């Protein structure tokens, strides 16, 4: 979503039964691959709240790094970025 100037923000949600099985990490990694190869994007940005450690872990495992703190719906959050390179 919010695709502009070679950048986009991926969004994801995994069903409770699939949690802890690597499904979210695999999905985010695939989105990163497609963002580069199919869409020619150069950066992805993701936002999550600090009270969602599972999402923070998924983003870190997919290669995102914390870029800044922010507030999301009144809750402390983190903006992550991932520079993309063509394979």
N, C-alpha and C positions, 0 to 999 in steps of 0.2 A: 504494500500500500504506500501511498505518498511517494510515488516515483517522480523524481525530478533531478536534473543535472547529474545523471549517472549514479544516483543514490536512491535507495528505497528502504522501507522499514518492514521487515517480515513480521508476521503475527502467527502464533500457533497456540493450540490447546490440545492436550492429549487426554483421552478418557481415563478415568480412575483405574480401570482394570489394566491399562497399559503402562501405568506409572512404574518407574524403577526398572524398566526392561530395555532402556536405550532407544525406545521408539522416538521420543522427542529429539534426542541428539542426532539420530540418523536422519530424521526429517529436516532438521535445521541445516545439517551438513549438505543434504541434497538441494535444498533451496539455495544455499550459498553457491553450489556448483552450477545450478541453472542460472542464477543471477549473473554469473560470469559468462558462461558458454552460450546460453540461449538469448540473454537479454543485454549483454555487454555492459553491465553495471560495474562501477568501480569501487563502490562503498555500500555497506549495509549498516544500518543503525537500528538498535533494538532498545526498548525501555521496559523495565520491570520494577516492581516495588521491592523494597528490602525485606518485606515479610513473605517473600516468595523465593526461598533459597533454592528450591528445585529448578526454577526457571533461570536463576543466576548461574547455577552449575551447568545447565544445558548450554547457555551462551558461552561460558568459559571453555567448556569442552569442544565447542564448535570453533573456537579461535577468537571470539570477541574479547575485547578488553574494555574495562571500565573507563569511561571518558569523563563523566561528570555526574554530580548529584543533582537531583531535581525533585519536585513534588508531583505525585500522580494521584489525582482525586483526593488531595489532602493528606496523602501518605508519603513518607520518604521513599525515594526511588533512585535508580541508577540508569544512566544512559550508557549503552555499550556501542562500540563501533568495530567494524571489521573491514579493513582495506582488502579489496579483491584483486587477484592477479590472474591473468589468463593462463590456463594450463598448457 
